[in-house]
C-alpha cells in the first residue's frame, strides 16, 4: 500500500527498508510518542509530557513537529484563545500499530526479567 503525502525528503543511508525505516523512527522517543498516540490515547502536549518515560519538552516539541511533517500525526486545533492543538494519528500513523505490538511482544517475551531505571 502506498500513501500520497507532502512528506519531506529524507536522505537515507541505505536502500534497505529496515534502515530507511530507522532513519525515520529509530531515535529513542518517536515510537514511544506513537505508542502513546495509538494505544494510550495521548493527544495533547501535556498528555505526552506525562508519559512515564519523561521525554524532555524540547525533544517532545521536535518529535511532534517531525511526526506531523512525516504525515504520521495530524496537528488539529481543539481550542481557541489560546489556540491549543491535539495530535491525532493519521492513516499512515496507524500502520505502525503492528510494529509496536511486535516490539511489545518481544519485550514481554525477552526483556521482562531485566531491571529498569524506573523509580517506584
Rosetta blueprint (number, residue, H / E / L):
1 X L
2 X L
3 X L
4 X L
5 X L
6 X L
7 X L
8 X L
9 X L
10 X L
11 X L
12 X L
13 X L
14 X L
15 X L
16 X L
17 X H
18 X H
19 X H
20 X H
21 X H
22 X H
23 X H
24 X H
25 X H
26 X L
27 X L
28 X L
29 X L
30 X H
31 X H
32 X H
33 X H
34 X H
35 X H
36 X H
37 X H
38 X H
39 X H
40 X L
41 X L
42 X L
43 X L
44 X E
45 X H
46 X H
47 X H
48 X H
49 X H
50 X L
51 X L
52 X L
53 X L
54 X L
55 X L
56 X L
57 X H
58 X H
59 X H
60 X H
61 X H
62 X H
63 X H
64 X H
65 X H
66 X H
67 X H
68 X H
69 X H
70 X L
71 X L
72 X L
73 X E
74 X E
75 X E
76 X E
77 X E
78 X E
79 X E
80 X L
81 X L
82 X L
83 X L
84 X E
85 X E
86 X E
87 X E
88 X E
89 X E
90 X L
91 X H
92 X H
93 X H
94 X H
95 X L
96 X L
97 X H
98 X H
99 X H
100 X H
101 X H
102 X H
103 X H
104 X H
105 X H
106 X H
107 X H
108 X H
109 X H
110 X H
111 X L
112 X L
113 X L
114 X L
115 X L
116 X L
117 X L
118 X L
119 X L
120 X L
